[in-house]
Amino acid sequence: MQTIRNFVRNNKGATAIEYGLIAALIAVAAIAAMQGLGNNLKATFTNVSTNLLKAS
């Protein structure tokens, strides 16, 4: 009976799963932010390149 009580009280697995979900959420947010930044950088460099070609 004591073994069952210890098993029910043990929440280390739940904590590990929660940390894993938090890490996954942070990774998804970071990927989305970097993707948006990448698109902005691409547009900026395209604009600079176009203007340099016009100036030549």
All heavy atoms as atom14 arrays in JSON, in Angstrom:
{
  "sequence": "MQTIRNFVRNNKGATAIEYGLIAALIAVAAIAAMQGLGNNLKATFTNVSTNLLKAS",
  "atom14_mask": [
    [1, 1, 1, 1, 1, 1, 1, 1, 0, 0, 0, 0, 0, 0],
    [1, 1, 1, 1, 1, 1, 1, 1, 1, 0, 0, 0, 0, 0],
    [1, 1, 1, 1, 1, 1, 1, 0, 0, 0, 0, 0, 0, 0],
    [1, 1, 1, 1, 1, 1, 1, 1, 0, 0, 0, 0, 0, 0],
    [1, 1, 1, 1, 1, 1, 1, 1, 1, 1, 1, 0, 0, 0],
    [1, 1, 1, 1, 1, 1, 1, 1, 0, 0, 0, 0, 0, 0],
    [1, 1, 1, 1, 1, 1, 1, 1, 1, 1, 1, 0, 0, 0],
    [1, 1, 1, 1, 1, 1, 1, 0, 0, 0, 0, 0, 0, 0],
    [1, 1, 1, 1, 1, 1, 1, 1, 1, 1, 1, 0, 0, 0],
    [1, 1, 1, 1, 1, 1, 1, 1, 0, 0, 0, 0, 0, 0],
    [1, 1, 1, 1, 1, 1, 1, 1, 0, 0, 0, 0, 0, 0],
    [1, 1, 1, 1, 1, 1, 1, 1, 1, 0, 0, 0, 0, 0],
    [1, 1, 1, 1, 0, 0, 0, 0, 0, 0, 0, 0, 0, 0],
    [1, 1, 1, 1, 1, 0, 0, 0, 0, 0, 0, 0, 0, 0],
    [1, 1, 1, 1, 1, 1, 1, 0, 0, 0, 0, 0, 0, 0],
    [1, 1, 1, 1, 1, 0, 0, 0, 0, 0, 0, 0, 0, 0],
    [1, 1, 1, 1, 1, 1, 1, 1, 0, 0, 0, 0, 0, 0],
    [1, 1, 1, 1, 1, 1, 1, 1, 1, 0, 0, 0, 0, 0],
    [1, 1, 1, 1, 1, 1, 1, 1, 1, 1, 1, 1, 0, 0],
    [1, 1, 1, 1, 0, 0, 0, 0, 0, 0, 0, 0, 0, 0],
    [1, 1, 1, 1, 1, 1, 1, 1, 0, 0, 0, 0, 0, 0],
    [1, 1, 1, 1, 1, 1, 1, 1, 0, 0, 0, 0, 0, 0],
    [1, 1, 1, 1, 1, 0, 0, 0, 0, 0, 0, 0, 0, 0],
    [1, 1, 1, 1, 1, 0, 0, 0, 0, 0, 0, 0, 0, 0],
    [1, 1, 1, 1, 1, 1, 1, 1, 0, 0, 0, 0, 0, 0],
    [1, 1, 1, 1, 1, 1, 1, 1, 0, 0, 0, 0, 0, 0],
    [1, 1, 1, 1, 1, 0, 0, 0, 0, 0, 0, 0, 0, 0],
    [1, 1, 1, 1, 1, 1, 1, 0, 0, 0, 0, 0, 0, 0],
    [1, 1, 1, 1, 1, 0, 0, 0, 0, 0, 0, 0, 0, 0],
    [1, 1, 1, 1, 1, 0, 0, 0, 0, 0, 0, 0, 0, 0],
    [1, 1, 1, 1, 1, 1, 1, 1, 0, 0, 0, 0, 0, 0],
    [1, 1, 1, 1, 1, 0, 0, 0, 0, 0, 0, 0, 0, 0],
    [1, 1, 1, 1, 1, 0, 0, 0, 0, 0, 0, 0, 0, 0],
    [1, 1, 1, 1, 1, 1, 1, 1, 0, 0, 0, 0, 0, 0],
    [1, 1, 1, 1, 1, 1, 1, 1, 1, 0, 0, 0, 0, 0],
    [1, 1, 1, 1, 0, 0, 0, 0, 0, 0, 0, 0, 0, 0],
    [1, 1, 1, 1, 1, 1, 1, 1, 0, 0, 0, 0, 0, 0],
    [1, 1, 1, 1, 0, 0, 0, 0, 0, 0, 0, 0, 0, 0],
    [1, 1, 1, 1, 1, 1, 1, 1, 0, 0, 0, 0, 0, 0],
    [1, 1, 1, 1, 1, 1, 1, 1, 0, 0, 0, 0, 0, 0],
    [1, 1, 1, 1, 1, 1, 1, 1, 0, 0, 0, 0, 0, 0],
    [1, 1, 1, 1, 1, 1, 1, 1, 1, 0, 0, 0, 0, 0],
    [1, 1, 1, 1, 1, 0, 0, 0, 0, 0, 0, 0, 0, 0],
    [1, 1, 1, 1, 1, 1, 1, 0, 0, 0, 0, 0, 0, 0],
    [1, 1, 1, 1, 1, 1, 1, 1, 1, 1, 1, 0, 0, 0],
    [1, 1, 1, 1, 1, 1, 1, 0, 0, 0, 0, 0, 0, 0],
    [1, 1, 1, 1, 1, 1, 1, 1, 0, 0, 0, 0, 0, 0],
    [1, 1, 1, 1, 1, 1, 1, 0, 0, 0, 0, 0, 0, 0],
    [1, 1, 1, 1, 1, 1, 0, 0, 0, 0, 0, 0, 0, 0],
    [1, 1, 1, 1, 1, 1, 1, 0, 0, 0, 0, 0, 0, 0],
    [1, 1, 1, 1, 1, 1, 1, 1, 0, 0, 0, 0, 0, 0],
    [1, 1, 1, 1, 1, 1, 1, 1, 0, 0, 0, 0, 0, 0],
    [1, 1, 1, 1, 1, 1, 1, 1, 0, 0, 0, 0, 0, 0],
    [1, 1, 1, 1, 1, 1, 1, 1, 1, 0, 0, 0, 0, 0],
    [1, 1, 1, 1, 1, 0, 0, 0, 0, 0, 0, 0, 0, 0],
    [1, 1, 1, 1, 1, 1, 0, 0, 0, 0, 0, 0, 0, 0]
  ],
  "atom14_positions": [
    [[0.82, -1.19, 0.0], [0.0, 0.0, 0.0], [0.87, 1.26, 0.0], [0.53, 2.24, -0.64], [-0.91, -0.06, 1.23], [-2.05, 0.87, 1.17], [-3.11, 0.43, -0.21], [-4.43, 1.51, 0.08], [0.0, 0.0, 0.0], [0.0, 0.0, 0.0], [0.0, 0.0, 0.0], [0.0, 0.0, 0.0], [0.0, 0.0, 0.0], [0.0, 0.0, 0.0]],
    [[1.98, 1.2, 0.74], [2.88, 2.36, 0.8], [3.46, 2.66, -0.58], [3.64, 3.82, -0.94], [4.01, 2.08, 1.81], [4.92, 3.26, 2.05], [4.22, 4.46, 2.68], [3.25, 4.29, 3.44], [4.67, 5.64, 2.36], [0.0, 0.0, 0.0], [0.0, 0.0, 0.0], [0.0, 0.0, 0.0], [0.0, 0.0, 0.0], [0.0, 0.0, 0.0]],
    [[3.74, 1.63, -1.36], [4.28, 1.82, -2.7], [3.3, 2.57, -3.59], [3.69, 3.47, -4.35], [4.62, 0.46, -3.33], [5.49, -0.25, -2.46], [5.27, 0.63, -4.68], [0.0, 0.0, 0.0], [0.0, 0.0, 0.0], [0.0, 0.0, 0.0], [0.0, 0.0, 0.0], [0.0, 0.0, 0.0], [0.0, 0.0, 0.0], [0.0, 0.0, 0.0]],
    [[2.03, 2.24, -3.48], [1.0, 2.93, -4.27], [0.89, 4.38, -3.85], [0.78, 5.28, -4.69], [-0.35, 2.2, -4.14], [-0.25, 0.81, -4.76], [-1.46, 3.0, -4.79], [-1.45, -0.07, -4.52], [0.0, 0.0, 0.0], [0.0, 0.0, 0.0], [0.0, 0.0, 0.0], [0.0, 0.0, 0.0], [0.0, 0.0, 0.0], [0.0, 0.0, 0.0]],
    [[0.95, 4.64, -2.56], [0.89, 6.03, -2.07], [2.08, 6.84, -2.59], [1.92, 7.99, -3.01], [0.87, 6.06, -0.55], [-0.43, 5.63, 0.04], [-0.41, 5.79, 1.54], [-1.57, 5.14, 2.11], [-1.61, 4.53, 3.26], [-0.51, 4.46, 4.01], [-2.7, 3.98, 3.71], [0.0, 0.0, 0.0], [0.0, 0.0, 0.0], [0.0, 0.0, 0.0]],
    [[3.26, 6.25, -2.57], [4.44, 6.95, -3.08], [4.31, 7.22, -4.58], [4.72, 8.28, -5.06], [5.71, 6.14, -2.8], [6.08, 6.14, -1.33], [5.67, 7.02, -0.57], [6.84, 5.16, -0.93], [0.0, 0.0, 0.0], [0.0, 0.0, 0.0], [0.0, 0.0, 0.0], [0.0, 0.0, 0.0], [0.0, 0.0, 0.0], [0.0, 0.0, 0.0]],
    [[3.76, 6.27, -5.3], [3.59, 6.44, -6.74], [2.61, 7.57, -7.04], [2.83, 8.38, -7.94], [3.09, 5.13, -7.35], [2.94, 5.2, -8.84], [4.06, 5.21, -9.67], [1.69, 5.28, -9.42], [3.93, 5.28, -11.04], [1.55, 5.35, -10.79], [2.67, 5.35, -11.61], [0.0, 0.0, 0.0], [0.0, 0.0, 0.0], [0.0, 0.0, 0.0]],
    [[1.53, 7.67, -6.28], [0.53, 8.71, -6.49], [1.1, 10.08, -6.13], [0.83, 11.07, -6.8], [-0.75, 8.42, -5.67], [-1.71, 9.59, -5.71], [-1.42, 7.16, -6.2], [0.0, 0.0, 0.0], [0.0, 0.0, 0.0], [0.0, 0.0, 0.0], [0.0, 0.0, 0.0], [0.0, 0.0, 0.0], [0.0, 0.0, 0.0], [0.0, 0.0, 0.0]],
    [[1.93, 10.16, -5.11], [2.51, 11.43, -4.68], [3.64, 11.9, -5.59], [3.96, 13.08, -5.62], [3.05, 11.29, -3.26], [1.97, 11.2, -2.23], [2.59, 11.16, -0.86], [1.59, 10.73, 0.11], [1.86, 10.28, 1.31], [3.12, 10.18, 1.71], [0.91, 9.91, 2.13], [0.0, 0.0, 0.0], [0.0, 0.0, 0.0], [0.0, 0.0, 0.0]],
    [[4.26, 10.99, -6.31], [5.39, 11.33, -7.16], [4.9, 12.14, -8.37], [4.14, 11.66, -9.17], [6.1, 10.06, -7.64], [7.37, 10.36, -8.39], [7.73, 11.52, -8.58], [8.05, 9.31, -8.81], [0.0, 0.0, 0.0], [0.0, 0.0, 0.0], [0.0, 0.0, 0.0], [0.0, 0.0, 0.0], [0.0, 0.0, 0.0], [0.0, 0.0, 0.0]],
    [[5.36, 13.39, -8.48], [4.94, 14.23, -9.59], [6.13, 14.71, -10.43], [6.05, 15.7, -11.13], [4.13, 15.43, -9.08], [4.93, 16.32, -8.15], [6.09, 16.05, -7.86], [4.3, 17.37, -7.66], [0.0, 0.0, 0.0], [0.0, 0.0, 0.0], [0.0, 0.0, 0.0], [0.0, 0.0, 0.0], [0.0, 0.0, 0.0], [0.0, 0.0, 0.0]],
    [[7.25, 14.01, -10.35], [8.43, 14.4, -11.12], [8.18, 14.28, -12.61], [8.64, 15.1, -13.39], [9.64, 13.57, -10.71], [10.15, 13.88, -9.33], [11.35, 13.03, -9.0], [11.82, 13.32, -7.58], [12.94, 12.46, -7.19], [0.0, 0.0, 0.0], [0.0, 0.0, 0.0], [0.0, 0.0, 0.0], [0.0, 0.0, 0.0], [0.0, 0.0, 0.0]],
    [[7.44, 13.26, -13.03], [7.15, 13.08, -14.44], [6.3, 14.21, -14.99], [6.52, 14.71, -16.08], [0.0, 0.0, 0.0], [0.0, 0.0, 0.0], [0.0, 0.0, 0.0], [0.0, 0.0, 0.0], [0.0, 0.0, 0.0], [0.0, 0.0, 0.0], [0.0, 0.0, 0.0], [0.0, 0.0, 0.0], [0.0, 0.0, 0.0], [0.0, 0.0, 0.0]],
    [[5.31, 14.64, -14.2], [4.45, 15.75, -14.62], [5.26, 17.03, -14.75], [5.06, 17.81, -15.69], [3.31, 15.93, -13.63], [0.0, 0.0, 0.0], [0.0, 0.0, 0.0], [0.0, 0.0, 0.0], [0.0, 0.0, 0.0], [0.0, 0.0, 0.0], [0.0, 0.0, 0.0], [0.0, 0.0, 0.0], [0.0, 0.0, 0.0], [0.0, 0.0, 0.0]],
    [[6.18, 17.26, -13.84], [7.0, 18.47, -13.9], [7.89, 18.44, -15.13], [8.04, 19.46, -15.82], [7.87, 18.58, -12.63], [7.01, 18.57, -11.49], [8.67, 19.85, -12.63], [0.0, 0.0, 0.0], [0.0, 0.0, 0.0], [0.0, 0.0, 0.0], [0.0, 0.0, 0.0], [0.0, 0.0, 0.0], [0.0, 0.0, 0.0], [0.0, 0.0, 0.0]],
    [[8.45, 17.3, -15.46], [9.3, 17.18, -16.65], [8.49, 17.46, -17.91], [8.97, 18.13, -18.83], [9.94, 15.81, -16.71], [0.0, 0.0, 0.0], [0.0, 0.0, 0.0], [0.0, 0.0, 0.0], [0.0, 0.0, 0.0], [0.0, 0.0, 0.0], [0.0, 0.0, 0.0], [0.0, 0.0, 0.0], [0.0, 0.0, 0.0], [0.0, 0.0, 0.0]],
    [[7.28, 16.95, -17.96], [6.41, 17.2, -19.12], [6.09, 18.67, -19.23], [6.1, 19.25, -20.32], [5.13, 16.34, -19.03], [5.48, 14.88, -19.21], [4.1, 16.78, -20.05], [4.34, 13.92, -18.93], [0.0, 0.0, 0.0], [0.0, 0.0, 0.0], [0.0, 0.0, 0.0], [0.0, 0.0, 0.0], [0.0, 0.0, 0.0], [0.0, 0.0, 0.0]],
    [[5.81, 19.32, -18.11], [5.52, 20.76, -18.13], [6.71, 21.56, -18.63], [6.55, 22.47, -19.45], [5.13, 21.23, -16.73], [3.78, 20.71, -16.28], [3.52, 20.95, -14.8], [4.42, 21.48, -14.11], [2.43, 20.6, -14.35], [0.0, 0.0, 0.0], [0.0, 0.0, 0.0], [0.0, 0.0, 0.0], [0.0, 0.0, 0.0], [0.0, 0.0, 0.0]],
    [[7.91, 21.21, -18.18], [9.1, 21.91, -18.65], [9.31, 21.67, -20.15], [9.7, 22.57, -20.89], [10.34, 21.48, -17.89], [10.44, 22.09, -16.5], [10.82, 21.32, -15.41], [10.18, 23.43, -16.29], [10.92, 21.87, -14.14], [10.28, 23.99, -15.04], [10.65, 23.21, -13.97], [10.74, 23.76, -12.73], [0.0, 0.0, 0.0], [0.0, 0.0, 0.0]],
    [[9.03, 20.48, -20.6], [9.14, 20.18, -22.02], [8.16, 20.99, -22.85], [8.51, 21.5, -23.92], [0.0, 0.0, 0.0], [0.0, 0.0, 0.0], [0.0, 0.0, 0.0], [0.0, 0.0, 0.0], [0.0, 0.0, 0.0], [0.0, 0.0, 0.0], [0.0, 0.0, 0.0], [0.0, 0.0, 0.0], [0.0, 0.0, 0.0], [0.0, 0.0, 0.0]],
    [[6.94, 21.13, -22.38], [5.94, 21.93, -23.09], [6.33, 23.41, -23.12], [6.15, 24.08, -24.14], [4.56, 21.76, -22.45], [3.91, 20.4, -22.63], [2.63, 20.3, -21.8], [3.61, 20.15, -24.09], [0.0, 0.0, 0.0], [0.0, 0.0, 0.0], [0.0, 0.0, 0.0], [0.0, 0.0, 0.0], [0.0, 0.0, 0.0], [0.0, 0.0, 0.0]],
    [[6.86, 23.91, -22.02], [7.31, 25.3, -21.97], [8.45, 25.52, -22.96], [8.48, 26.5, -23.7], [7.72, 25.7, -20.54], [6.49, 25.76, -19.64], [8.46, 27.03, -20.52], [6.8, 25.89, -18.17], [0.0, 0.0, 0.0], [0.0, 0.0, 0.0], [0.0, 0.0, 0.0], [0.0, 0.0, 0.0], [0.0, 0.0, 0.0], [0.0, 0.0, 0.0]],
    [[9.41, 24.59, -22.99], [10.53, 24.71, -23.92], [10.05, 24.67, -25.37], [10.53, 25.43, -26.21], [11.54, 23.59, -23.67], [0.0, 0.0, 0.0], [0.0, 0.0, 0.0], [0.0, 0.0, 0.0], [0.0, 0.0, 0.0], [0.0, 0.0, 0.0], [0.0, 0.0, 0.0], [0.0, 0.0, 0.0], [0.0, 0.0, 0.0], [0.0, 0.0, 0.0]],
    [[9.08, 23.82, -25.67], [8.54, 23.75, -27.02], [7.83, 25.05, -27.4], [7.97, 25.54, -28.53], [7.57, 22.57, -27.14], [0.0, 0.0, 0.0], [0.0, 0.0, 0.0], [0.0, 0.0, 0.0], [0.0, 0.0, 0.0], [0.0, 0.0, 0.0], [0.0, 0.0, 0.0], [0.0, 0.0, 0.0], [0.0, 0.0, 0.0], [0.0, 0.0, 0.0]],
    [[7.1, 25.62, -26.48], [6.4, 26.89, -26.73], [7.4, 28.01, -26.99], [7.22, 28.81, -27.92], [5.49, 27.24, -25.56], [4.68, 28.52, -25.68], [3.7, 28.41, -26.84], [3.94, 28.8, -24.39], [0.0, 0.0, 0.0], [0.0, 0.0, 0.0], [0.0, 0.0, 0.0], [0.0, 0.0, 0.0], [0.0, 0.0, 0.0], [0.0, 0.0, 0.0]],
    [[8.46, 28.06, -26.21], [9.49, 29.08, -26.41], [10.16, 28.88, -27.77], [10.44, 29.86, -28.49], [10.52, 29.04, -25.27], [9.87, 29.54, -23.97], [11.76, 29.86, -25.6], [10.71, 29.34, -22.75], [0.0, 0.0, 0.0], [0.0, 0.0, 0.0], [0.0, 0.0, 0.0], [0.0, 0.0, 0.0], [0.0, 0.0, 0.0], [0.0, 0.0, 0.0]],
    [[10.42, 27.64, -28.16], [11.04, 27.37, -29.45], [10.15, 27.81, -30.6], [10.63, 28.42, -31.57], [11.36, 25.88, -29.58], [0.0, 0.0, 0.0], [0.0, 0.0, 0.0], [0.0, 0.0, 0.0], [0.0, 0.0, 0.0], [0.0, 0.0, 0.0], [0.0, 0.0, 0.0], [0.0, 0.0, 0.0], [0.0, 0.0, 0.0], [0.0, 0.0, 0.0]],
    [[8.86, 27.55, -30.51], [7.93, 27.97, -31.56], [7.88, 29.48, -31.66], [7.91, 30.05, -32.76], [6.51, 27.38, -31.31], [5.48, 28.02, -32.2], [6.53, 25.88, -31.51], [0.0, 0.0, 0.0], [0.0, 0.0, 0.0], [0.0, 0.0, 0.0], [0.0, 0.0, 0.0], [0.0, 0.0, 0.0], [0.0, 0.0, 0.0], [0.0, 0.0, 0.0]],
    [[7.85, 30.17, -30.52], [7.83, 31.63, -30.52], [9.13, 32.19, -31.11], [9.1, 33.16, -31.88], [7.62, 32.16, -29.11], [0.0, 0.0, 0.0], [0.0, 0.0, 0.0], [0.0, 0.0, 0.0], [0.0, 0.0, 0.0], [0.0, 0.0, 0.0], [0.0, 0.0, 0.0], [0.0, 0.0, 0.0], [0.0, 0.0, 0.0], [0.0, 0.0, 0.0]],
    [[10.26, 31.6, -30.78], [11.54, 32.07, -31.3], [11.62, 31.86, -32.81], [12.1, 32.74, -33.54], [12.69, 31.34, -30.61], [0.0, 0.0, 0.0], [0.0, 0.0, 0.0], [0.0, 0.0, 0.0], [0.0, 0.0, 0.0], [0.0, 0.0, 0.0], [0.0, 0.0, 0.0], [0.0, 0.0, 0.0], [0.0, 0.0, 0.0], [0.0, 0.0, 0.0]],
    [[11.14, 30.73, -33.29], [11.17, 30.46, -34.73], [10.28, 31.46, -35.47], [10.67, 32.0, -36.51], [10.72, 29.01, -35.02], [11.8, 28.04, -34.55], [10.41, 28.8, -36.5], [11.37, 26.59, -34.54], [0.0, 0.0, 0.0], [0.0, 0.0, 0.0], [0.0, 0.0, 0.0], [0.0, 0.0, 0.0], [0.0, 0.0, 0.0], [0.0, 0.0, 0.0]],
    [[9.12, 31.73, -34.93], [8.21, 32.7, -35.57], [8.84, 34.09, -35.59], [8.76, 34.79, -36.61], [6.88, 32.73, -34.84], [0.0, 0.0, 0.0], [0.0, 0.0, 0.0], [0.0, 0.0, 0.0], [0.0, 0.0, 0.0], [0.0, 0.0, 0.0], [0.0, 0.0, 0.0], [0.0, 0.0, 0.0], [0.0, 0.0, 0.0], [0.0, 0.0, 0.0]],
    [[9.47, 34.5, -34.51], [10.09, 35.82, -34.45], [11.25, 35.91, -35.43], [11.41, 36.92, -36.13], [10.56, 36.11, -33.03], [0.0, 0.0, 0.0], [0.0, 0.0, 0.0], [0.0, 0.0, 0.0], [0.0, 0.0, 0.0], [0.0, 0.0, 0.0], [0.0, 0.0, 0.0], [0.0, 0.0, 0.0], [0.0, 0.0, 0.0], [0.0, 0.0, 0.0]],
    [[12.07, 34.88, -35.5], [13.21, 34.89, -36.42], [12.76, 34.86, -37.87], [13.4, 35.48, -38.72], [14.13, 33.71, -36.12], [14.88, 33.86, -34.83], [15.88, 32.4, -34.53], [16.16, 32.55, -32.78], [0.0, 0.0, 0.0], [0.0, 0.0, 0.0], [0.0, 0.0, 0.0], [0.0, 0.0, 0.0], [0.0, 0.0, 0.0], [0.0, 0.0, 0.0]],
    [[11.68, 34.18, -38.13], [11.18, 34.13, -39.5], [10.69, 35.51, -39.93], [10.97, 35.96, -41.05], [10.04, 33.11, -39.59], [9.73, 32.66, -40.99], [8.79, 31.47, -40.99], [8.01, 31.3, -40.06], [8.86, 30.66, -42.01], [0.0, 0.0, 0.0], [0.0, 0.0, 0.0], [0.0, 0.0, 0.0], [0.0, 0.0, 0.0], [0.0, 0.0, 0.0]],
    [[10.0, 36.22, -39.06], [9.55, 37.57, -39.36], [10.72, 38.52, -39.55], [10.73, 39.34, -40.48], [0.0, 0.0, 0.0], [0.0, 0.0, 0.0], [0.0, 0.0, 0.0], [0.0, 0.0, 0.0], [0.0, 0.0, 0.0], [0.0, 0.0, 0.0], [0.0, 0.0, 0.0], [0.0, 0.0, 0.0], [0.0, 0.0, 0.0], [0.0, 0.0, 0.0]],
    [[11.72, 38.39, -38.72], [12.92, 39.22, -38.84], [13.65, 38.92, -40.15], [14.13, 39.83, -40.82], [13.85, 38.98, -37.65], [15.15, 39.78, -37.63], [14.85, 41.26, -37.53], [16.02, 39.34, -36.47], [0.0, 0.0, 0.0], [0.0, 0.0, 0.0], [0.0, 0.0, 0.0], [0.0, 0.0, 0.0], [0.0, 0.0, 0.0], [0.0, 0.0, 0.0]],
    [[13.72, 37.66, -40.51], [14.37, 37.27, -41.76], [13.67, 37.88, -42.98], [14.32, 38.34, -43.91], [0.0, 0.0, 0.0], [0.0, 0.0, 0.0], [0.0, 0.0, 0.0], [0.0, 0.0, 0.0], [0.0, 0.0, 0.0], [0.0, 0.0, 0.0], [0.0, 0.0, 0.0], [0.0, 0.0, 0.0], [0.0, 0.0, 0.0], [0.0, 0.0, 0.0]],
    [[12.35, 37.88, -42.95], [11.6, 38.47, -44.06], [11.86, 39.97, -44.15], [12.0, 40.52, -45.25], [10.11, 38.2, -43.9], [9.76, 36.74, -44.13], [10.5, 36.01, -44.78], [8.65, 36.3, -43.57], [0.0, 0.0, 0.0], [0.0, 0.0, 0.0], [0.0, 0.0, 0.0], [0.0, 0.0, 0.0], [0.0, 0.0, 0.0], [0.0, 0.0, 0.0]],
    [[11.93, 40.65, -43.01], [12.21, 42.08, -43.01], [13.62, 42.36, -43.52], [13.83, 43.31, -44.28], [12.04, 42.67, -41.6], [10.6, 42.76, -41.19], [9.71, 42.73, -42.03], [10.35, 42.86, -39.9], [0.0, 0.0, 0.0], [0.0, 0.0, 0.0], [0.0, 0.0, 0.0], [0.0, 0.0, 0.0], [0.0, 0.0, 0.0], [0.0, 0.0, 0.0]],
    [[14.58, 41.55, -43.12], [15.94, 41.74, -43.59], [16.05, 41.5, -45.09], [16.75, 42.24, -45.8], [16.9, 40.8, -42.86], [17.31, 41.22, -41.46], [18.13, 40.13, -40.8], [18.09, 42.52, -41.49], [0.0, 0.0, 0.0], [0.0, 0.0, 0.0], [0.0, 0.0, 0.0], [0.0, 0.0, 0.0], [0.0, 0.0, 0.0], [0.0, 0.0, 0.0]],
    [[15.35, 40.51, -45.58], [15.37, 40.23, -47.02], [14.81, 41.41, -47.79], [15.38, 41.82, -48.81], [14.56, 38.97, -47.32], [14.57, 38.58, -48.77], [13.79, 37.3, -49.02], [13.79, 36.97, -50.49], [13.02, 35.76, -50.77], [0.0, 0.0, 0.0], [0.0, 0.0, 0.0], [0.0, 0.0, 0.0], [0.0, 0.0, 0.0], [0.0, 0.0, 0.0]],
    [[13.71, 41.97, -47.32], [13.11, 43.13, -48.0], [14.06, 44.32, -47.97], [14.2, 45.04, -48.97], [11.78, 43.48, -47.34], [0.0, 0.0, 0.0], [0.0, 0.0, 0.0], [0.0, 0.0, 0.0], [0.0, 0.0, 0.0], [0.0, 0.0, 0.0], [0.0, 0.0, 0.0], [0.0, 0.0, 0.0], [0.0, 0.0, 0.0], [0.0, 0.0, 0.0]],
    [[14.73, 44.53, -46.85], [15.66, 45.65, -46.73], [16.83, 45.49, -47.69], [17.19, 46.44, -48.41], [16.19, 45.76, -45.28], [15.08, 45.97, -44.41], [17.17, 46.9, -45.14], [0.0, 0.0, 0.0], [0.0, 0.0, 0.0], [0.0, 0.0, 0.0], [0.0, 0.0, 0.0], [0.0, 0.0, 0.0], [0.0, 0.0, 0.0], [0.0, 0.0, 0.0]],
    [[17.43, 44.32, -47.76], [18.56, 44.1, -48.65], [18.14, 44.15, -50.12], [18.9, 44.63, -50.97], [19.28, 42.79, -48.33], [20.16, 42.87, -47.12], [19.89, 42.12, -45.99], [21.27, 43.7, -47.12], [20.71, 42.2, -44.88], [22.09, 43.79, -46.01], [21.81, 43.04, -44.89], [0.0, 0.0, 0.0], [0.0, 0.0, 0.0], [0.0, 0.0, 0.0]],
    [[16.95, 43.69, -50.41], [16.45, 43.8, -51.78], [16.27, 45.26, -52.17], [16.63, 45.67, -53.27], [15.11, 43.04, -51.93], [15.31, 41.67, -51.57], [14.55, 43.14, -53.33], [0.0, 0.0, 0.0], [0.0, 0.0, 0.0], [0.0, 0.0, 0.0], [0.0, 0.0, 0.0], [0.0, 0.0, 0.0], [0.0, 0.0, 0.0], [0.0, 0.0, 0.0]],
    [[15.75, 46.05, -51.26], [15.57, 47.48, -51.49], [16.91, 48.17, -51.72], [17.07, 48.98, -52.64], [14.81, 48.11, -50.32], [14.43, 49.55, -50.58], [14.38, 49.99, -51.71], [14.18, 50.28, -49.51], [0.0, 0.0, 0.0], [0.0, 0.0, 0.0], [0.0, 0.0, 0.0], [0.0, 0.0, 0.0], [0.0, 0.0, 0.0], [0.0, 0.0, 0.0]],
    [[17.89, 47.86, -50.89], [19.23, 48.46, -51.02], [19.84, 48.05, -52.36], [20.41, 48.89, -53.08], [20.13, 48.04, -49.84], [21.58, 48.42, -50.11], [19.65, 48.67, -48.55], [0.0, 0.0, 0.0], [0.0, 0.0, 0.0], [0.0, 0.0, 0.0], [0.0, 0.0, 0.0], [0.0, 0.0, 0.0], [0.0, 0.0, 0.0], [0.0, 0.0, 0.0]],
    [[19.73, 46.79, -52.7], [20.29, 46.3, -53.96], [19.64, 46.99, -55.15], [20.33, 47.41, -56.1], [20.11, 44.79, -54.05], [20.53, 44.32, -55.29], [0.0, 0.0, 0.0], [0.0, 0.0, 0.0], [0.0, 0.0, 0.0], [0.0, 0.0, 0.0], [0.0, 0.0, 0.0], [0.0, 0.0, 0.0], [0.0, 0.0, 0.0], [0.0, 0.0, 0.0]],
    [[18.34, 47.13, -55.12], [17.62, 47.79, -56.21], [18.07, 49.25, -56.35], [18.3, 49.73, -57.46], [16.1, 47.71, -55.96], [15.73, 46.34, -55.84], [15.33, 48.36, -57.09], [0.0, 0.0, 0.0], [0.0, 0.0, 0.0], [0.0, 0.0, 0.0], [0.0, 0.0, 0.0], [0.0, 0.0, 0.0], [0.0, 0.0, 0.0], [0.0, 0.0, 0.0]],
    [[18.18, 49.94, -55.24], [18.59, 51.34, -55.27], [20.03, 51.5, -55.73], [20.35, 52.48, -56.42], [18.38, 52.0, -53.91], [16.91, 52.22, -53.6], [16.11, 52.4, -54.53], [16.56, 52.18, -52.34], [0.0, 0.0, 0.0], [0.0, 0.0, 0.0], [0.0, 0.0, 0.0], [0.0, 0.0, 0.0], [0.0, 0.0, 0.0], [0.0, 0.0, 0.0]],
    [[20.9, 50.57, -55.38], [22.26, 50.65, -55.85], [22.36, 50.41, -57.35], [23.17, 51.05, -58.03], [23.14, 49.62, -55.11], [23.5, 49.96, -53.67], [24.23, 48.8, -53.02], [24.36, 51.23, -53.61], [0.0, 0.0, 0.0], [0.0, 0.0, 0.0], [0.0, 0.0, 0.0], [0.0, 0.0, 0.0], [0.0, 0.0, 0.0], [0.0, 0.0, 0.0]],
    [[21.54, 49.51, -57.87], [21.54, 49.26, -59.31], [21.02, 50.46, -60.08], [21.51, 50.78, -61.16], [20.71, 48.01, -59.63], [21.34, 46.68, -59.21], [20.35, 45.54, -59.46], [22.62, 46.43, -59.97], [0.0, 0.0, 0.0], [0.0, 0.0, 0.0], [0.0, 0.0, 0.0], [0.0, 0.0, 0.0], [0.0, 0.0, 0.0], [0.0, 0.0, 0.0]],
    [[20.02, 51.15, -59.52], [19.47, 52.35, -60.16], [20.49, 53.48, -60.15], [20.56, 54.27, -61.09], [18.2, 52.81, -59.45], [17.01, 51.93, -59.7], [15.8, 52.45, -58.95], [14.61, 51.54, -59.13], [13.45, 52.01, -58.36], [0.0, 0.0, 0.0], [0.0, 0.0, 0.0], [0.0, 0.0, 0.0], [0.0, 0.0, 0.0], [0.0, 0.0, 0.0]],
    [[21.27, 53.58, -59.08], [22.24, 54.67, -58.95], [23.43, 54.46, -59.87], [24.12, 55.42, -60.22], [22.72, 54.77, -57.5], [0.0, 0.0, 0.0], [0.0, 0.0, 0.0], [0.0, 0.0, 0.0], [0.0, 0.0, 0.0], [0.0, 0.0, 0.0], [0.0, 0.0, 0.0], [0.0, 0.0, 0.0], [0.0, 0.0, 0.0], [0.0, 0.0, 0.0]],
    [[23.7, 53.25, -60.29], [24.88, 52.97, -61.14], [24.7, 53.44, -62.55], [23.77, 53.44, -63.18], [25.18, 51.48, -61.14], [25.49, 51.05, -59.86], [0.0, 0.0, 0.0], [0.0, 0.0, 0.0], [0.0, 0.0, 0.0], [0.0, 0.0, 0.0], [0.0, 0.0, 0.0], [0.0, 0.0, 0.0], [0.0, 0.0, 0.0], [0.0, 0.0, 0.0]]
  ]
}
